[in-house]
């Protein structure tokens, strides 16, 4: 199937997915002009500066190399739409907090608004690509809006879901396991698919570019993230059994992962998954099953979310129990606020919920994270949806920029993010600055527990019992 020549690409939405994807396309397709647009002037200014609005290893270097050559960031959305051959929709699709589908269904108001803007702006044929994570049949809704508002314009709507992991997004884009492209199985639809495939073929082997119908592509994204989230909840469920029996969850995970039918990835016990994708996509799948009158299937996937919430609560309760059943007035050091290492993203971070539970117990928190800005921490903890009292948070939470300062006078360290620097801190120095008995709660299984015990720490972690010498 022949393809349409692609000379200009527009990406609407200068967030994590849009900015990263557009940058790599520009990097690998030097003959294609790529423009990233957003209604946020401040965000566009940040993309055009040396302080990018997102942190992702390797991204800044590529942006600097391509920016001004064939990569552009602009707030002139209409001009970019008119000039583009391909338009990526990469806007936010948060979970609804109200009305029908509250707490489960994705809110597509931004996707709809972009579709209407495209229809109102252009009179030339366009390939419109949904890049945002959307529910099944969203492409059909986009196509209906385009056709209803611009009936004389030829649009082809494709699904091209992203599979980026924060912290490795550039690597994931440069060397993807697969690229999915879904579209109408008509002659024009197949031509549009071939055109988008041409872009990716600049650096992705053709056999790794999978084409399919639109609905299969949309569902594949939800299913992939649901399966990964399920693995995390599964090993976390086993971690509670390990703690009760004396088994070691890392040894169990290794044994299970050696089975080639299972594999070893995503079998790291922790305080639970976070980020913008896993929970949102599982909830979207649950809502889809509810709408399709599949209550048993919805209940199955809902248990993945329930287990994740349980793991966070269980970890916080363990902190309280170990500290003599009260943390009221005690200083606890939260090491790590991002949902995972190598990112400044805190969306759905387990740190938020563990902090909330400890604040509910009247603890004093000192927070350190190498990439998360202080205002982001306070915004997350004072979000009305979390239910924390604003005055209480402001009086009880201190944010510092030095991990050693964060530990001074603390009753316990709580490792919530697996930052590499936490592995190499001077824990003897930290121990000497803390109140005794000094506790470490390793929620990511990243520390040398035997060494910490020798220093004098009381060590508690996920999925195993750390033995301390009797005196």
N, C-alpha and C positions, 0 to 999 in steps of 0.2 A: 504494500500500500504506500503510495507516494505521500510526502509530507508537505505542509505549507512552509515556505521560507520564514524563519523567525529572525528578526533583526532587533526587536525591542521587547523587553519584558518589563512589566510593572508588577510590583508586589505591594498590595495594600495591607498595611499593618507593619509597623517597624518594631515589633516586639522580638521575643526570643526566637520564635520559629521563622518569622518573616525576614528579620535582619540576618540571621545566620544562613538561611537557605539562599537568599538573594546574593549574599557575599560570595558564597562558594560557586554559584552559577556564573557570576561575573569573573571569578578567578579562573574557572575552567573553560569558559566560552568567551574568549577575548574579542570575537567578532560580534558579540551580542551586547547591546547597551541595556543595563539593568538599573531601574529606578525604584527605590523604596520610598513609599509615601505614607504619611500619617497625618491625622488632623492635629496631633500634639506637636506644636512648634518647638517646645522644650525638648521633646524626645529627638526630633530631627536635628536640633542644634547639638545634642549630645553625640549623635552618630557622626556629625561633621567635625567633632572635636577630638582631642586626644583622650578624653574620658568617656568611653562608650557607655551607653545606658545599661548594658549587661556585661557580666564577666563570663568569659568562656575561654579556656586555654587555646591559644593559637589564633583566635578570631581577630584580635586587634592588628596583628601583623598583616593578615590578608586584607583587612579593610584599608589599611594605610597603603598597601601596594596597589589596590584597584581603585580606590576612591579618586574621582576626578578623571579617571581614564575611561572606564566603562561601567563604573559603579557610582550611582548618585543617590543622595538622600534629599527629599524635598517634601514640603507641605502643600505643594500645588498638585492636589489629587486629580483634578479634572484634566489638566494638561497631560499628565502621565497616562491616564486612561485613554485619552484620544490617540496618543502616539503609539501605544503598545499593540503588539500582535497577540501576546499572551498576558493575561492578568491573573496573578495569584491572589486569592483571598486568604489572608493570614491574620484574621482578627480574633479577639478574645471570645471564647464561648463558655462563660462560667455556668455553673450549676444554678438553676433557678432557686431563688430564696422566697418565692411567693407563688400563690395561685396553683393552677393545675400542674402537677409534676414537681411541686416544691421539694427541694432536697434531693432530687434525682435527675430530672430532665435538664438537658443543656438549654441555656437561654440563647436563642439564635437572633436576637434583635440586631446585633452588630453585623452579622452575615446578611440579614435581610436589608439593612440600611445600605450596605455596600452594593448589593445586587441592584437596588433601586437607583443608586447613584450611577452605576455603570450604564444602566438602561437609559437614564436621563442625559448622559453625557455624550455617548458615541452613536454614530450612524454608520460605522464601518464594521465588518465582520470581526469577531473576537473569539479567541479560545479562553474561556474562564475556568480557572482551576481552583477547586476548593482544597486548600492546604490545612485550614483549621480542622481540629478534631470535631466531627459533626456526627449526628445520629444517622442511621440508615434512612435513605430517601431524602436527605437534605439537598442533594444535587437536583433532584426532581423539583423541589421547592424553588431553588435558585433559577432553574430553567423556566419555571412557570412565571416567576416575577419578571424575568427578562423578556419573555415572549409577550406577556400581557402589556408591558409598558413600552416595548420597542418592537412591535410586530413585524416591521419591515427590515429588521437587522438580523443577520445570520449569526447566532451564537452556538457554540458547542461547549457544553459544561462537562468537565472531567473531574474525577476524584483522584487525588494524589497525596494520600496521607503521609504525614511525617512520622519517623521512628527515631527521634533524637533523644538521647539520654543526656541530661544536663551534666556538664563536666567533661563530656566526650563528644559534644555535638559536632565539632569540626571534623574529628576523626570519623564519626558516624556518617557525615555527609560525603567525605572524600572516599570512604571505603564502606559503603552500605552493604549489608547482607543481601538486601533486595530493594528494588524500587517498584512500587505498585502504581499502576495507572489504570483507572477504570473509566469507561465511557460507553456511549450508546453503540450498539453493534450494527450501526448503519454505515454506508459508505463514507458519509461526511464525519461520522463519529470516529471511524477507524482512521481517517486521515488526520483528525485532530490528535488522536492517540499517538500516531506516528510522528507528528510534529513535536509533541512534548517529549517523546522518547528520544528524538534526535538531540535534544538538549542534553539529556542525561548520558547519551552514548559518547559524549565527549570524554567521559572518564569512567563510566560504569560499563562493565562487560555486558553485551546485549543479552546474554543468557540470564543475567541477574535483574533484568527489567521485565517484570511480569505484567502482562496486560489481561484485563478481565472486564466483566460488566461492572457498571457503576456500583450496584448494590453490594456485590461481593467485595469490592475494594473498600467501601465504607465499613462494612461489617468486619473485615479482616483487621482493621486498626483496633476496633473495640475488643475483638476477640484476643488479639495479641497481648494487649495491656492487661486484660482480665486474666489471662493465663499466667502472666508474670506476677501480677499481684497475688494470685492464688498460691503460687509457689512461696512467696514471702510469708503469707499467712499460714501456710502449711508448716513451714519450718519453725515459725514462731509458736504454733500450737504444740509442736514437739518439744520446744524449749521449756515449756512449763512442765511437761512430763519429765524431762531430764532433771530439772531442779528438784522435783519431788522424789526422784528415784536414785539420784547420784550419778546418772549418766552424764556424758559431756556432749552437748549439742554439736560442737565442732567435729568431734569424732563420728557422731551419728551422721552428720551431713556429708562428711567425707566418704563414709561407707556407702551411703545411699547414692551419692553423686558418681561413684565409680561404676555404677550400673549404667551401661551405655544407653539403655532405654530411658533413663531419667536424666542423666547429665548433671554437671556440677554447678551450673550457673543459677543465681538467685536462690541459693540455699544458705545464705548468711543470716543467722538469727540476729535480731536487733530490736530496737524499740518501735519498729513498724515503718511501713513505707510512707512517703510523703510526695510532694511535688504536684505539679499542675495536671498530670495525666492519669495516674493509676486510679485514684479514687473517683475522679470525675468520669472516667471511661467506664469503670465498673458500674457506677450509679446510672450512667446512660444506658448501659446494657440491661440493667435491672428494670429501668423504666420502659425500655423497648419490650422486654418480656411481659411486663404488666399490660402494656397496650395490646400485645398480641394474645392476651388471655392465656399466658403460660406461667401460672403462679408458682408451680413447683420449681421451674427453671429460675425464676426471679429470686425465690427464697434461697436456692443453692448459691447464687452469686452474691446475694446479700450477706451471707455468712462470711465471705471474704472480708467485707468491710467491718462487720461486727468483731471479727477476730483481731483486726488491726487496732480498732478502738480499745479492745480488751487488753492488748499487749501494752499499750501506752499507760492505761490506768493501772495495770498490774505492776508495772515498773515504778510508777509514782508511789503506789501503796507500799511497795517494798522499801523504798527510801524512808518513808514515815515509820514503818515498822522497825527497821534497823536502828533508827535514831530514837529509840526508846519510846516509840509510839506517839511522838509529837515533834513537829518542826516549827512550832509557833515561836516566832522571834529569833529563830536560828538562821544563820547565814549559809546559803547553799550556792555554790559556784556552778553555773551552767556553762559548760565548754562546748560551744557549737550551737548555732541557731539556724543555719541553713539546713534544708532538708537532706542534703548530702554534701560531700566534699566537692571542692573545685567549682562551686557556684555560689552566687550571692542570693539565690532564690530561696524564699522561705515559705512559699505557698504549700499549705497543708503539712508543714514541717511538724514532726513529732515533738520537737522542742517547744512549740507553741502550747501544745496540749499538756505536756508534762509540766511546763511552767505554770499553766493555769491551775492544774490540780494542786501544785505545791503552794501557789498563792492562796488558793481556797483554804489551805491548812495554816495560813498566816505566816509562811516562811518569808525571809528576806532573800532576794535573789541578786546575784552579781553575774552579769552575762558577758561572755567574751566570744567573739567570732571574728576571724581574720578578714572576712569579706562582707558581712552583713552590716549595713549602716545603722547607727543608733536609732535614727528616726524610723527605720523599718521595724526594728524590734518593738519600739513603743507603739507603733501603729498596729502591729499584729496583736499585741497583748491588750490593747484598748479597743479593738474591734468590737462593736456592740454584739455581734453574733457570738463572740466567745463568752460573753457574760461576766467579764471582770469589771469591777468598779474602777472608774478612772482615777479617782483620788487614791485608792488603795494601791493601784499599780504604780503611780507616780511616786508614792512614798516608799514602796517596797522593792522597786527594781532599780538597780544601778548598772550602767553599761560602761565597760572599760575597754581600753585598747591594748592591754598587756595581760597575758595569762597569769603571770606571777603576781601581779597586783590583784587580779581577780581572786586568787586563792588565799590572800592574806586574811587571817582571822576567820576563815571559813570552817564550818563543821564538816562539809563534804563537797567533793567534786562530782559532778554529774556529767558524764561524757554522752552527748546527744548527737554529735556529728563526727564522722570518721576522718577528720582532717589529719593529714600526714604529720603535721607539726606536733600534734598531741602525742604521737608515739615517741618523740625525741625530747620532750621537756625534761628539765632537771627535777625529777620528782623528789629527790632528797631535799633540795632547796624548798620545794613546795610543802613537803611534809613538815619541815621545821617552822614554816610560817603559819601553819594551821592549828586550830584548836584540837585537843586530843580527847577521846580517840578520833583520829582522822580517817574519814571514810572516802573511798572512791567507788562510785557506781558506774561501771563500764557498760553503757548501753549499746556499744558497737563492737565489743569483743576485739579491740585493737591493741590493748596494752599487755605488757609482760606481767602477769598477775603474780607469779612466784617472786619476781624481783621486788614488786611493790610490797608484798607481804614481808620480805626480808627488811625492807626499809622501816616498816612498822605500820603500814596502812591496814585498815580493815577493808577488804576488797569484796565487793558484790558485783555480779555480772549476770548476763542473760544466758540461760541454758546450762548452767553448771554451778556446782557448789565449790567455792574456793576454800581450801583447807588452811586454817591458821594454826600455828604451833601452840600447844597448850603450855601455860606457864605454871 
